[in-house]
């Protein structure tokens, strides 16, 4: 199952990716892109234009991809290692990085005069352009017109970043980060099966202040919740993230609500819950807060060996949601240190959940703070699915698949009823 799940959700694994490199200074960054793609299990074939070879040698790309690099059209046709199999037939996706104004103009104008432009013209698979150029070139009406024309014809683009450019200018034109490029490539492969859903995810820890400098919190990094946000968004859902304090970069394309305490999280969630079709509570919420509100730092008193902190119960947000959820979908997590399944099932019933994700937080390498997780997803109908140790993004896919099944069941029942 581990291998099967990984294959299913690791979008780039076993994919044939063609990286077209054109002549821009950002070509050196593409060496790292090729390395990462190969590490993610993609079979990468690099095609270089003549100008690209002024910046980086084919040997660099050949070493990193493990495949011969194509730059001479007729050399290939004469029978290179991949023989007569046309690269464009082999490809699952083509990415052109950096994409110069020249290659954009050529493709928009229907010119096919070298291997890369010929292949782009011949392919039926998605083509992603990653433009990088001088700001004035980027802003030129001709380049923008060419981009519009290509977009109209179904070509994909990532906007360049703004910053210092190699030519000494500052402005828009830098090649976007490799993370952004890979995210977009994975996005292109992802089936948009959550379009129409509005999903709220809570993530990270809450903090409860004891005095102005001390607080009670927990080890949640937010990674599990943020992975759910990323994958739900990538699968086409409209997403609201309610997040406690974390060091993670805020995801783009989603509504982000920042909170600190459990009470703030409760208010943020309850204000927005009515407009959501699915709510997933991955946050680690403090059950208690300090009874006293102190405006000054708690001081040690001479001779005092013990301090007793009085605590109040925090609202149980999940339980409150369970009372208003009706025919929408509610998913809770259960972070347990003992009796994993039993305790998770209790929470499922008590809090009126559709699904509970049972997380053994005593195991090393999963749960709090780690990049991976291993969980058991239990449904209100008593079905349990063990998800072996996988990356949190892969676990997020499996959870969202389970959510999809619940949506289907609940909506079918509703349709049958009326
Ligand atoms: O953030 P990471 O480092 O990636 O770690 C992930 C995780 C371990 C935090 C995550 O996988 C997880 O298990 N989240 C739930 C943590 C938790 O608080 O579990 P719990 O069993 O105490 O609470 C059960 C459920 O009730 C949770 O959905 C929780 O969000 C919710 N709850 C709890 C208390 C409270 N006052 N209000 C709540 O809504």
Boltz pocket constraint, residues with backbone or C-beta under 6 A from the ligand:
constraints:
  - pocket:
      binder: B
      contacts: [[A, 204], [A, 219], [A, 220], [A, 221], [A, 222], [A, 223], [A, 224], [A, 225], [A, 262], [A, 281], [A, 282], [A, 283], [A, 284], [A, 285], [A, 286], [A, 287], [A, 314], [A, 315], [A, 316], [A, 317], [A, 318], [A, 319], [A, 331], [A, 332], [A, 333], [A, 334], [A, 335], [A, 336], [A, 347], [A, 357], [A, 359], [A, 361], [A, 367], [A, 368], [A, 369], [A, 370]]
      max_distance: 6.0
